[in-house]
Amino acid sequence: KHLYFSVFHLLSHNRAFQALHAHNIEVKRMTNMQSMMKLIAKLARMLVAMAREGQTFSADKAQPPLAA
């Protein structure tokens, strides 16, 4: 529940998450909810990695892969 609202907030204020959401919807043809669930999992993995390594958030690492 808290991760859902965190991602909801990030989608309105964070350009990296907005880009990921747009990539999921446009390129991967996901619905809004599927993209939200994928971003919740990504946020959880990012938080764990940041806590383990003691790093801060980097928008460069969160960007979607470039299309070839």
Predicted model as a PDB file, atoms N, CA, C, CB and O in Angstrom, pLDDT in the B-factor column:
MODEL        1                                                                  
ATOM      1  N   LYS A   1       0.826  -1.185   0.000  1.00 92.00           N  
ATOM      2  CA  LYS A   1       0.000   0.000   0.000  1.00 92.00           C  
ATOM      3  C   LYS A   1       0.874   1.254   0.000  1.00 92.00           C  
ATOM      4  CB  LYS A   1      -0.942  -0.005   1.207  1.00 92.00           C  
ATOM      5  O   LYS A   1       0.612   2.194  -0.751  1.00 92.00           O  
ATOM      6  N   HIS A   2       1.902   1.269   0.834  1.00 95.00           N  
ATOM      7  CA  HIS A   2       2.764   2.446   0.913  1.00 95.00           C  
ATOM      8  C   HIS A   2       3.619   2.598  -0.338  1.00 95.00           C  
ATOM      9  CB  HIS A   2       3.657   2.364   2.145  1.00 95.00           C  
ATOM     10  O   HIS A   2       3.870   3.713  -0.795  1.00 95.00           O  
ATOM     11  N   LEU A   3       4.063   1.480  -0.887  1.00 94.00           N  
ATOM     12  CA  LEU A   3       4.836   1.540  -2.127  1.00 94.00           C  
ATOM     13  C   LEU A   3       3.966   2.031  -3.278  1.00 94.00           C  
ATOM     14  CB  LEU A   3       5.429   0.161  -2.460  1.00 94.00           C  
ATOM     15  O   LEU A   3       4.436   2.785  -4.131  1.00 94.00           O  
ATOM     16  N   TYR A   4       2.706   1.615  -3.312  1.00 95.00           N  
ATOM     17  CA  TYR A   4       1.794   2.060  -4.361  1.00 95.00           C  
ATOM     18  C   TYR A   4       1.651   3.579  -4.321  1.00 95.00           C  
ATOM     19  CB  TYR A   4       0.415   1.385  -4.208  1.00 95.00           C  
ATOM     20  O   TYR A   4       1.761   4.239  -5.354  1.00 95.00           O  
ATOM     21  N   PHE A   5       1.409   4.130  -3.145  1.00 96.00           N  
ATOM     22  CA  PHE A   5       1.241   5.578  -3.038  1.00 96.00           C  
ATOM     23  C   PHE A   5       2.557   6.309  -3.291  1.00 96.00           C  
ATOM     24  CB  PHE A   5       0.694   5.947  -1.659  1.00 96.00           C  
ATOM     25  O   PHE A   5       2.552   7.433  -3.793  1.00 96.00           O  
ATOM     26  N   SER A   6       3.683   5.682  -2.949  1.00 95.00           N  
ATOM     27  CA  SER A   6       4.979   6.288  -3.242  1.00 95.00           C  
ATOM     28  C   SER A   6       5.207   6.386  -4.744  1.00 95.00           C  
ATOM     29  CB  SER A   6       6.104   5.483  -2.591  1.00 95.00           C  
ATOM     30  O   SER A   6       5.648   7.423  -5.241  1.00 95.00           O  
ATOM     31  N   VAL A   7       4.908   5.312  -5.466  1.00 95.00           N  
ATOM     32  CA  VAL A   7       5.058   5.326  -6.923  1.00 95.00           C  
ATOM     33  C   VAL A   7       4.071   6.307  -7.542  1.00 95.00           C  
ATOM     34  CB  VAL A   7       4.849   3.912  -7.510  1.00 95.00           C  
ATOM     35  O   VAL A   7       4.418   7.018  -8.486  1.00 95.00           O  
ATOM     36  N   PHE A   8       2.854   6.354  -7.028  1.00 94.00           N  
ATOM     37  CA  PHE A   8       1.855   7.298  -7.517  1.00 94.00           C  
ATOM     38  C   PHE A   8       2.374   8.727  -7.391  1.00 94.00           C  
ATOM     39  CB  PHE A   8       0.530   7.135  -6.745  1.00 94.00           C  
ATOM     40  O   PHE A   8       2.203   9.537  -8.302  1.00 94.00           O  
ATOM     41  N   HIS A   9       3.006   9.033  -6.265  1.00 96.00           N  
ATOM     42  CA  HIS A   9       3.575  10.357  -6.035  1.00 96.00           C  
ATOM     43  C   HIS A   9       4.774  10.594  -6.959  1.00 96.00           C  
ATOM     44  CB  HIS A   9       3.996  10.514  -4.557  1.00 96.00           C  
ATOM     45  O   HIS A   9       4.918  11.676  -7.528  1.00 96.00           O  
ATOM     46  N   LEU A  10       5.634   9.578  -7.107  1.00 93.00           N  
ATOM     47  CA  LEU A  10       6.808   9.717  -7.968  1.00 93.00           C  
ATOM     48  C   LEU A  10       6.413   9.964  -9.424  1.00 93.00           C  
ATOM     49  CB  LEU A  10       7.683   8.467  -7.870  1.00 93.00           C  
ATOM     50  O   LEU A  10       7.099  10.695 -10.138  1.00 93.00           O  
ATOM     51  N   LEU A  11       5.320   9.363  -9.861  1.00 94.00           N  
ATOM     52  CA  LEU A  11       4.891   9.552 -11.245  1.00 94.00           C  
ATOM     53  C   LEU A  11       4.454  10.984 -11.518  1.00 94.00           C  
ATOM     54  CB  LEU A  11       3.759   8.601 -11.574  1.00 94.00           C  
ATOM     55  O   LEU A  11       4.473  11.429 -12.665  1.00 94.00           O  
ATOM     56  N   SER A  12       4.067  11.698 -10.494  1.00 95.00           N  
ATOM     57  CA  SER A  12       3.652  13.079 -10.721  1.00 95.00           C  
ATOM     58  C   SER A  12       4.790  14.080 -10.505  1.00 95.00           C  
ATOM     59  CB  SER A  12       2.494  13.422  -9.808  1.00 95.00           C  
ATOM     60  O   SER A  12       4.667  15.241 -10.896  1.00 95.00           O  
ATOM     61  N   HIS A  13       5.900  13.646  -9.887  1.00 94.00           N  
ATOM     62  CA  HIS A  13       6.964  14.598  -9.558  1.00 94.00           C  
ATOM     63  C   HIS A  13       8.353  14.210 -10.043  1.00 94.00           C  
ATOM     64  CB  HIS A  13       7.011  14.781  -8.098  1.00 94.00           C  
ATOM     65  O   HIS A  13       9.225  15.077 -10.107  1.00 94.00           O  
ATOM     66  N   ASN A  14       8.600  12.964 -10.382  1.00 91.00           N  
ATOM     67  CA  ASN A  14       9.947  12.512 -10.712  1.00 91.00           C  
ATOM     68  C   ASN A  14      10.031  12.171 -12.194  1.00 91.00           C  
ATOM     69  CB  ASN A  14      10.340  11.292  -9.854  1.00 91.00           C  
ATOM     70  O   ASN A  14       9.300  11.313 -12.687  1.00 91.00           O  
ATOM     71  N   ARG A  15      10.932  12.853 -12.900  1.00 90.00           N  
ATOM     72  CA  ARG A  15      11.053  12.649 -14.342  1.00 90.00           C  
ATOM     73  C   ARG A  15      11.555  11.256 -14.706  1.00 90.00           C  
ATOM     74  CB  ARG A  15      11.979  13.683 -14.926  1.00 90.00           C  
ATOM     75  O   ARG A  15      11.170  10.722 -15.747  1.00 90.00           O  
ATOM     76  N   ALA A  16      12.405  10.655 -13.874  1.00 89.00           N  
ATOM     77  CA  ALA A  16      12.918   9.311 -14.175  1.00 89.00           C  
ATOM     78  C   ALA A  16      11.781   8.287 -14.150  1.00 89.00           C  
ATOM     79  CB  ALA A  16      14.023   8.909 -13.162  1.00 89.00           C  
ATOM     80  O   ALA A  16      11.693   7.436 -15.035  1.00 89.00           O  
ATOM     81  N   PHE A  17      10.927   8.367 -13.156  1.00 91.00           N  
ATOM     82  CA  PHE A  17       9.806   7.437 -13.076  1.00 91.00           C  
ATOM     83  C   PHE A  17       8.752   7.740 -14.143  1.00 91.00           C  
ATOM     84  CB  PHE A  17       9.174   7.492 -11.684  1.00 91.00           C  
ATOM     85  O   PHE A  17       8.098   6.823 -14.640  1.00 91.00           O  
ATOM     86  N   GLN A  18       8.584   8.995 -14.494  1.00 92.00           N  
ATOM     87  CA  GLN A  18       7.670   9.339 -15.580  1.00 92.00           C  
ATOM     88  C   GLN A  18       8.153   8.732 -16.892  1.00 92.00           C  
ATOM     89  CB  GLN A  18       7.536  10.867 -15.715  1.00 92.00           C  
ATOM     90  O   GLN A  18       7.352   8.237 -17.685  1.00 92.00           O  
ATOM     91  N   ALA A  19       9.465   8.770 -17.117  1.00 91.00           N  
ATOM     92  CA  ALA A  19      10.029   8.195 -18.342  1.00 91.00           C  
ATOM     93  C   ALA A  19       9.867   6.679 -18.348  1.00 91.00           C  
ATOM     94  CB  ALA A  19      11.517   8.571 -18.481  1.00 91.00           C  
ATOM     95  O   ALA A  19       9.554   6.091 -19.383  1.00 91.00           O  
ATOM     96  N   LEU A  20      10.079   6.047 -17.201  1.00 91.00           N  
ATOM     97  CA  LEU A  20       9.904   4.595 -17.115  1.00 91.00           C  
ATOM     98  C   LEU A  20       8.451   4.211 -17.378  1.00 91.00           C  
ATOM     99  CB  LEU A  20      10.348   4.078 -15.734  1.00 91.00           C  
ATOM    100  O   LEU A  20       8.177   3.243 -18.086  1.00 91.00           O  
ATOM    101  N   HIS A  21       7.537   4.964 -16.813  1.00 94.00           N  
ATOM    102  CA  HIS A  21       6.110   4.692 -16.993  1.00 94.00           C  
ATOM    103  C   HIS A  21       5.714   4.865 -18.467  1.00 94.00           C  
ATOM    104  CB  HIS A  21       5.263   5.628 -16.093  1.00 94.00           C  
ATOM    105  O   HIS A  21       4.988   4.040 -19.020  1.00 94.00           O  
ATOM    106  N   ALA A  22       6.191   5.927 -19.084  1.00 93.00           N  
ATOM    107  CA  ALA A  22       5.898   6.163 -20.501  1.00 93.00           C  
ATOM    108  C   ALA A  22       6.485   5.060 -21.369  1.00 93.00           C  
ATOM    109  CB  ALA A  22       6.444   7.526 -20.945  1.00 93.00           C  
ATOM    110  O   ALA A  22       5.856   4.624 -22.333  1.00 93.00           O  
ATOM    111  N   HIS A  23       7.688   4.608 -21.033  1.00 92.00           N  
ATOM    112  CA  HIS A  23       8.324   3.517 -21.778  1.00 92.00           C  
ATOM    113  C   HIS A  23       7.506   2.231 -21.657  1.00 92.00           C  
ATOM    114  CB  HIS A  23       9.762   3.282 -21.270  1.00 92.00           C  
ATOM    115  O   HIS A  23       7.307   1.521 -22.643  1.00 92.00           O  
ATOM    116  N   ASN A  24       7.041   1.938 -20.457  1.00 93.00           N  
ATOM    117  CA  ASN A  24       6.233   0.731 -20.244  1.00 93.00           C  
ATOM    118  C   ASN A  24       4.935   0.774 -21.044  1.00 93.00           C  
ATOM    119  CB  ASN A  24       5.918   0.561 -18.757  1.00 93.00           C  
ATOM    120  O   ASN A  24       4.518  -0.234 -21.615  1.00 93.00           O  
ATOM    121  N   ILE A  25       4.309   1.924 -21.083  1.00 94.00           N  
ATOM    122  CA  ILE A  25       3.015   2.040 -21.758  1.00 94.00           C  
ATOM    123  C   ILE A  25       3.168   2.082 -23.274  1.00 94.00           C  
ATOM    124  CB  ILE A  25       2.283   3.288 -21.280  1.00 94.00           C  
ATOM    125  O   ILE A  25       2.437   1.396 -23.989  1.00 94.00           O  
ATOM    126  N   GLU A  26       4.101   2.870 -23.765  1.00 93.00           N  
ATOM    127  CA  GLU A  26       4.228   3.060 -25.206  1.00 93.00           C  
ATOM    128  C   GLU A  26       4.993   1.933 -25.896  1.00 93.00           C  
ATOM    129  CB  GLU A  26       4.910   4.369 -25.483  1.00 93.00           C  
ATOM    130  O   GLU A  26       4.552   1.425 -26.927  1.00 93.00           O  
ATOM    131  N   VAL A  27       6.129   1.542 -25.337  1.00 91.00           N  
ATOM    132  CA  VAL A  27       6.977   0.559 -26.002  1.00 91.00           C  
ATOM    133  C   VAL A  27       6.562  -0.867 -25.654  1.00 91.00           C  
ATOM    134  CB  VAL A  27       8.436   0.783 -25.625  1.00 91.00           C  
ATOM    135  O   VAL A  27       6.453  -1.720 -26.535  1.00 91.00           O  
ATOM    136  N   LYS A  28       6.330  -1.120 -24.374  1.00 92.00           N  
ATOM    137  CA  LYS A  28       6.006  -2.476 -23.943  1.00 92.00           C  
ATOM    138  C   LYS A  28       4.512  -2.784 -23.977  1.00 92.00           C  
ATOM    139  CB  LYS A  28       6.525  -2.698 -22.557  1.00 92.00           C  
ATOM    140  O   LYS A  28       4.105  -3.914 -23.704  1.00 92.00           O  
ATOM    141  N   ARG A  29       3.686  -1.780 -24.312  1.00 95.00           N  
ATOM    142  CA  ARG A  29       2.234  -1.949 -24.455  1.00 95.00           C  
ATOM    143  C   ARG A  29       1.567  -2.496 -23.192  1.00 95.00           C  
ATOM    144  CB  ARG A  29       1.941  -2.873 -25.616  1.00 95.00           C  
ATOM    145  O   ARG A  29       0.721  -3.388 -23.265  1.00 95.00           O  
ATOM    146  N   MET A  30       1.953  -1.955 -22.039  1.00 95.00           N  
ATOM    147  CA  MET A  30       1.339  -2.344 -20.767  1.00 95.00           C  
ATOM    148  C   MET A  30       0.169  -1.417 -20.469  1.00 95.00           C  
ATOM    149  CB  MET A  30       2.379  -2.306 -19.609  1.00 95.00           C  
ATOM    150  O   MET A  30       0.093  -0.304 -20.990  1.00 95.00           O  
ATOM    151  N   THR A  31      -0.740  -1.891 -19.622  1.00 96.00           N  
ATOM    152  CA  THR A  31      -1.788  -1.017 -19.120  1.00 96.00           C  
ATOM    153  C   THR A  31      -1.184  -0.147 -18.012  1.00 96.00           C  
ATOM    154  CB  THR A  31      -3.020  -1.844 -18.594  1.00 96.00           C  
ATOM    155  O   THR A  31      -0.068  -0.399 -17.557  1.00 96.00           O  
ATOM    156  N   ASN A  32      -1.921   0.866 -17.589  1.00 94.00           N  
ATOM    157  CA  ASN A  32      -1.422   1.738 -16.520  1.00 94.00           C  
ATOM    158  C   ASN A  32      -1.146   0.955 -15.244  1.00 94.00           C  
ATOM    159  CB  ASN A  32      -2.424   2.855 -16.236  1.00 94.00           C  
ATOM    160  O   ASN A  32      -0.126   1.173 -14.591  1.00 94.00           O  
ATOM    161  N   MET A  33      -2.047   0.044 -14.883  1.00 95.00           N  
ATOM    162  CA  MET A  33      -1.874  -0.709 -13.643  1.00 95.00           C  
ATOM    163  C   MET A  33      -0.700  -1.678 -13.737  1.00 95.00           C  
ATOM    164  CB  MET A  33      -3.152  -1.470 -13.305  1.00 95.00           C  
ATOM    165  O   MET A  33       0.027  -1.857 -12.760  1.00 95.00           O  
ATOM    166  N   GLN A  34      -0.503  -2.305 -14.891  1.00 96.00           N  
ATOM    167  CA  GLN A  34       0.639  -3.199 -15.058  1.00 96.00           C  
ATOM    168  C   GLN A  34       1.941  -2.421 -14.905  1.00 96.00           C  
ATOM    169  CB  GLN A  34       0.587  -3.898 -16.431  1.00 96.00           C  
ATOM    170  O   GLN A  34       2.885  -2.895 -14.272  1.00 96.00           O  
ATOM    171  N   SER A  35       1.985  -1.242 -15.480  1.00 95.00           N  
ATOM    172  CA  SER A  35       3.171  -0.405 -15.357  1.00 95.00           C  
ATOM    173  C   SER A  35       3.388   0.021 -13.909  1.00 95.00           C  
ATOM    174  CB  SER A  35       3.049   0.826 -16.259  1.00 95.00           C  
ATOM    175  O   SER A  35       4.521   0.031 -13.427  1.00 95.00           O  
ATOM    176  N   MET A  36       2.312   0.370 -13.217  1.00 96.00           N  
ATOM    177  CA  MET A  36       2.426   0.745 -11.801  1.00 96.00           C  
ATOM    178  C   MET A  36       2.995  -0.403 -10.972  1.00 96.00           C  
ATOM    179  CB  MET A  36       1.054   1.164 -11.245  1.00 96.00           C  
ATOM    180  O   MET A  36       3.862  -0.183 -10.127  1.00 96.00           O  
ATOM    181  N   MET A  37       2.520  -1.615 -11.204  1.00 96.00           N  
ATOM    182  CA  MET A  37       3.003  -2.771 -10.451  1.00 96.00           C  
ATOM    183  C   MET A  37       4.473  -3.035 -10.749  1.00 96.00           C  
ATOM    184  CB  MET A  37       2.166  -4.014 -10.779  1.00 96.00           C  
ATOM    185  O   MET A  37       5.238  -3.392  -9.853  1.00 96.00           O  
ATOM    186  N   LYS A  38       4.866  -2.860 -12.005  1.00 95.00           N  
ATOM    187  CA  LYS A  38       6.267  -3.044 -12.366  1.00 95.00           C  
ATOM    188  C   LYS A  38       7.133  -1.978 -11.701  1.00 95.00           C  
ATOM    189  CB  LYS A  38       6.442  -3.000 -13.896  1.00 95.00           C  
ATOM    190  O   LYS A  38       8.237  -2.275 -11.243  1.00 95.00           O  
ATOM    191  N   LEU A  39       6.646  -0.748 -11.644  1.00 95.00           N  
ATOM    192  CA  LEU A  39       7.398   0.328 -11.007  1.00 95.00           C  
ATOM    193  C   LEU A  39       7.462   0.162  -9.494  1.00 95.00           C  
ATOM    194  CB  LEU A  39       6.782   1.667 -11.351  1.00 95.00           C  
ATOM    195  O   LEU A  39       8.442   0.572  -8.873  1.00 95.00           O  
ATOM    196  N   ILE A  40       6.436  -0.430  -8.890  1.00 96.00           N  
ATOM    197  CA  ILE A  40       6.475  -0.731  -7.454  1.00 96.00           C  
ATOM    198  C   ILE A  40       7.597  -1.718  -7.172  1.00 96.00           C  
ATOM    199  CB  ILE A  40       5.113  -1.302  -6.966  1.00 96.00           C  
ATOM    200  O   ILE A  40       8.352  -1.549  -6.215  1.00 96.00           O  
ATOM    201  N   ALA A  41       7.707  -2.751  -8.008  1.00 95.00           N  
ATOM    202  CA  ALA A  41       8.779  -3.739  -7.829  1.00 95.00           C  
ATOM    203  C   ALA A  41      10.142  -3.088  -8.040  1.00 95.00           C  
ATOM    204  CB  ALA A  41       8.598  -4.928  -8.805  1.00 95.00           C  
ATOM    205  O   ALA A  41      11.087  -3.381  -7.308  1.00 95.00           O  
ATOM    206  N   LYS A  42      10.250  -2.216  -9.023  1.00 91.00           N  
ATOM    207  CA  LYS A  42      11.514  -1.533  -9.285  1.00 91.00           C  
ATOM    208  C   LYS A  42      11.892  -0.631  -8.114  1.00 91.00           C  
ATOM    209  CB  LYS A  42      11.424  -0.713 -10.580  1.00 91.00           C  
ATOM    210  O   LYS A  42      13.056  -0.593  -7.713  1.00 91.00           O  
ATOM    211  N   LEU A  43      10.922   0.093  -7.565  1.00 93.00           N  
ATOM    212  CA  LEU A  43      11.196   0.956  -6.419  1.00 93.00           C  
ATOM    213  C   LEU A  43      11.661   0.130  -5.230  1.00 93.00           C  
ATOM    214  CB  LEU A  43       9.950   1.772  -6.045  1.00 93.00           C  
ATOM    215  O   LEU A  43      12.596   0.526  -4.535  1.00 93.00           O  
ATOM    216  N   ALA A  44      11.024  -1.011  -4.984  1.00 94.00           N  
ATOM    217  CA  ALA A  44      11.427  -1.868  -3.866  1.00 94.00           C  
ATOM    218  C   ALA A  44      12.858  -2.356  -4.051  1.00 94.00           C  
ATOM    219  CB  ALA A  44      10.472  -3.066  -3.731  1.00 94.00           C  
ATOM    220  O   ALA A  44      13.644  -2.349  -3.104  1.00 94.00           O  
ATOM    221  N   ARG A  45      13.203  -2.783  -5.275  1.00 90.00           N  
ATOM    222  CA  ARG A  45      14.574  -3.237  -5.534  1.00 90.00           C  
ATOM    223  C   ARG A  45      15.575  -2.100  -5.371  1.00 90.00           C  
ATOM    224  CB  ARG A  45      14.682  -3.829  -6.943  1.00 90.00           C  
ATOM    225  O   ARG A  45      16.676  -2.299  -4.858  1.00 90.00           O  
ATOM    226  N   MET A  46      15.178  -0.893  -5.816  1.00 89.00           N  
ATOM    227  CA  MET A  46      16.059   0.263  -5.688  1.00 89.00           C  
ATOM    228  C   MET A  46      16.286   0.631  -4.223  1.00 89.00           C  
ATOM    229  CB  MET A  46      15.479   1.457  -6.443  1.00 89.00           C  
ATOM    230  O   MET A  46      17.407   0.951  -3.828  1.00 89.00           O  
ATOM    231  N   LEU A  47      15.230   0.586  -3.423  1.00 91.00           N  
ATOM    232  CA  LEU A  47      15.361   0.925  -2.004  1.00 91.00           C  
ATOM    233  C   LEU A  47      16.263  -0.064  -1.273  1.00 91.00           C  
ATOM    234  CB  LEU A  47      13.987   0.963  -1.339  1.00 91.00           C  
ATOM    235  O   LEU A  47      17.075   0.328  -0.435  1.00 91.00           O  
ATOM    236  N   VAL A  48      16.114  -1.346  -1.594  1.00 93.00           N  
ATOM    237  CA  VAL A  48      16.967  -2.357  -0.964  1.00 93.00           C  
ATOM    238  C   VAL A  48      18.420  -2.147  -1.367  1.00 93.00           C  
ATOM    239  CB  VAL A  48      16.506  -3.778  -1.348  1.00 93.00           C  
ATOM    240  O   VAL A  48      19.310  -2.193  -0.518  1.00 93.00           O  
ATOM    241  N   ALA A  49      18.669  -1.918  -2.649  1.00 88.00           N  
ATOM    242  CA  ALA A  49      20.035  -1.702  -3.127  1.00 88.00           C  
ATOM    243  C   ALA A  49      20.644  -0.438  -2.521  1.00 88.00           C  
ATOM    244  CB  ALA A  49      20.053  -1.611  -4.655  1.00 88.00           C  
ATOM    245  O   ALA A  49      21.818  -0.428  -2.150  1.00 88.00           O  
ATOM    246  N   MET A  50      19.844   0.627  -2.421  1.00 89.00           N  
ATOM    247  CA  MET A  50      20.342   1.867  -1.836  1.00 89.00           C  
ATOM    248  C   MET A  50      20.675   1.676  -0.364  1.00 89.00           C  
ATOM    249  CB  MET A  50      19.316   2.988  -2.003  1.00 89.00           C  
ATOM    250  O   MET A  50      21.661   2.229   0.121  1.00 89.00           O  
ATOM    251  N   ALA A  51      19.869   0.901   0.351  1.00 92.00           N  
ATOM    252  CA  ALA A  51      20.123   0.664   1.771  1.00 92.00           C  
ATOM    253  C   ALA A  51      21.361  -0.209   1.965  1.00 92.00           C  
ATOM    254  CB  ALA A  51      18.902   0.004   2.431  1.00 92.00           C  
ATOM    255  O   ALA A  51      22.161   0.034   2.869  1.00 92.00           O  
ATOM    256  N   ARG A  52      21.518  -1.222   1.116  1.00 93.00           N  
ATOM    257  CA  ARG A  52      22.669  -2.114   1.249  1.00 93.00           C  
ATOM    258  C   ARG A  52      23.985  -1.413   0.934  1.00 93.00           C  
ATOM    259  CB  ARG A  52      22.502  -3.313   0.342  1.00 93.00           C  
ATOM    260  O   ARG A  52      24.980  -1.595   1.635  1.00 93.00           O  
ATOM    261  N   GLU A  53      23.982  -0.614  -0.124  1.00 89.00           N  
ATOM    262  CA  GLU A  53      25.213   0.008  -0.592  1.00 89.00           C  
ATOM    263  C   GLU A  53      25.436   1.401  -0.023  1.00 89.00           C  
ATOM    264  CB  GLU A  53      25.205   0.076  -2.085  1.00 89.00           C  
ATOM    265  O   GLU A  53      26.513   1.972  -0.199  1.00 89.00           O  
ATOM    266  N   GLY A  54      24.443   1.954   0.651  1.00 89.00           N  
ATOM    267  CA  GLY A  54      24.573   3.283   1.243  1.00 89.00           C  
ATOM    268  C   GLY A  54      24.657   4.389   0.205  1.00 89.00           C  
ATOM    269  O   GLY A  54      25.288   5.418   0.448  1.00 89.00           O  
ATOM    270  N   GLN A  55      24.033   4.191  -0.944  1.00 85.00           N  
ATOM    271  CA  GLN A  55      24.069   5.187  -2.012  1.00 85.00           C  
ATOM    272  C   GLN A  55      22.791   6.008  -2.020  1.00 85.00           C  
ATOM    273  CB  GLN A  55      24.275   4.513  -3.372  1.00 85.00           C  
ATOM    274  O   GLN A  55      21.791   5.644  -1.401  1.00 85.00           O  
ATOM    275  N   THR A  56      22.847   7.125  -2.737  1.00 86.00           N  
ATOM    276  CA  THR A  56      21.664   7.949  -2.920  1.00 86.00           C  
ATOM    277  C   THR A  56      21.040   7.614  -4.270  1.00 86.00           C  
ATOM    278  CB  THR A  56      22.014   9.462  -2.825  1.00 86.00           C  
ATOM    279  O   THR A  56      21.632   6.896  -5.076  1.00 86.00           O  
ATOM    280  N   PHE A  57      19.843   8.140  -4.508  1.00 82.00           N  
ATOM    281  CA  PHE A  57      19.141   7.876  -5.756  1.00 82.00           C  
ATOM    282  C   PHE A  57      19.865   8.538  -6.917  1.00 82.00           C  
ATOM    283  CB  PHE A  57      17.692   8.371  -5.677  1.00 82.00           C  
ATOM    284  O   PHE A  57      20.289   9.690  -6.823  1.00 82.00           O  
ATOM    285  N   SER A  58      20.004   7.805  -8.008  1.00 79.00           N  
ATOM    286  CA  SER A  58      20.611   8.330  -9.224  1.00 79.00           C  
ATOM    287  C   SER A  58      19.636   8.112 -10.375  1.00 79.00           C  
ATOM    288  CB  SER A  58      21.990   7.647  -9.512  1.00 79.00           C  
ATOM    289  O   SER A  58      19.296   6.974 -10.700  1.00 79.00           O  
ATOM    290  N   ALA A  59      19.191   9.191 -10.985  1.00 78.00           N  
ATOM    291  CA  ALA A  59      18.237   9.082 -12.081  1.00 78.00           C  
ATOM    292  C   ALA A  59      18.855   8.396 -13.291  1.00 78.00           C  
ATOM    293  CB  ALA A  59      17.721  10.458 -12.471  1.00 78.00           C  
ATOM    294  O   ALA A  59      18.139   7.794 -14.091  1.00 78.00           O  
ATOM    295  N   ASP A  60      20.177   8.479 -13.436  1.00 77.00           N  
ATOM    296  CA  ASP A  60      20.849   7.839 -14.569  1.00 77.00           C  
ATOM    297  C   ASP A  60      20.687   6.326 -14.534  1.00 77.00           C  
ATOM    298  CB  ASP A  60      22.330   8.200 -14.578  1.00 77.00           C  
ATOM    299  O   ASP A  60      20.536   5.697 -15.582  1.00 77.00           O  
ATOM    300  N   LYS A  61      20.716   5.739 -13.355  1.00 74.00           N  
ATOM    301  CA  LYS A  61      20.591   4.285 -13.226  1.00 74.00           C  
ATOM    302  C   LYS A  61      19.165   3.810 -13.391  1.00 74.00           C  
ATOM    303  CB  LYS A  61      21.114   3.834 -11.889  1.00 74.00           C  
ATOM    304  O   LYS A  61      18.935   2.622 -13.617  1.00 74.00           O  
ATOM    305  N   ALA A  62      18.194   4.716 -13.283  1.00 73.00           N  
ATOM    306  CA  ALA A  62      16.786   4.337 -13.346  1.00 73.00           C  
ATOM    307  C   ALA A  62      16.189   4.503 -14.733  1.00 73.00           C  
ATOM    308  CB  ALA A  62      15.996   5.149 -12.364  1.00 73.00           C  
ATOM    309  O   ALA A  62      15.018   4.182 -14.931  1.00 73.00           O  
ATOM    310  N   GLN A  63      16.954   4.992 -15.696  1.00 72.00           N  
ATOM    311  CA  GLN A  63      16.422   5.241 -17.023  1.00 72.00           C  
ATOM    312  C   GLN A  63      16.142   3.949 -17.778  1.00 72.00           C  
ATOM    313  CB  GLN A  63      17.380   6.099 -17.809  1.00 72.00           C  
ATOM    314  O   GLN A  63      16.841   2.953 -17.587  1.00 72.00           O  
ATOM    315  N   PRO A  64      15.118   3.958 -18.641  1.00 64.00           N  
ATOM    316  CA  PRO A  64      14.839   2.775 -19.452  1.00 64.00           C  
ATOM    317  C   PRO A  64      15.945   2.566 -20.480  1.00 64.00           C  
ATOM    318  CB  PRO A  64      13.473   2.907 -20.155  1.00 64.00           C  
ATOM    319  O   PRO A  64      16.619   3.525 -20.856  1.00 64.00           O  
ATOM    320  N   PRO A  65      16.148   1.341 -20.941  1.00 63.00           N  
ATOM    321  CA  PRO A  65      17.178   1.101 -21.957  1.00 63.00           C  
ATOM    322  C   PRO A  65      16.806   1.772 -23.265  1.00 63.00           C  
ATOM    323  CB  PRO A  65      17.384  -0.406 -22.177  1.00 63.00           C  
ATOM    324  O   PRO A  65      15.630   1.890 -23.610  1.00 63.00           O  
ATOM    325  N   LEU A  66      17.806   2.201 -23.972  1.00 60.00           N  
ATOM    326  CA  LEU A  66      17.576   2.857 -25.270  1.00 60.00           C  
ATOM    327  C   LEU A  66      17.251   1.794 -26.317  1.00 60.00           C  
ATOM    328  CB  LEU A  66      18.825   3.699 -25.707  1.00 60.00           C  
ATOM    329  O   LEU A  66      17.838   0.712 -26.328  1.00 60.00           O  
ATOM    330  N   ALA A  67      16.311   2.123 -27.187  1.00 54.00           N  
ATOM    331  CA  ALA A  67      15.939   1.180 -28.256  1.00 54.00           C  
ATOM    332  C   ALA A  67      17.069   1.115 -29.277  1.00 54.00           C  
ATOM    333  CB  ALA A  67      14.595   1.605 -28.947  1.00 54.00           C  
ATOM    334  O   ALA A  67      17.685   2.126 -29.612  1.00 54.00           O  
ATOM    335  N   ALA A  68      17.324  -0.088 -29.759  1.00 40.00           N  
ATOM    336  CA  ALA A  68      18.423  -0.280 -30.718  1.00 40.00           C  
ATOM    337  C   ALA A  68      17.978  -0.018 -32.132  1.00 40.00           C  
ATOM    338  CB  ALA A  68      18.984  -1.685 -30.616  1.00 40.00           C  
ATOM    339  O   ALA A  68      18.776  -0.134 -33.062  1.00 40.00           O  
TER     340      ALA A  68                                                      
ENDMDL                                                                          
END                                                                             
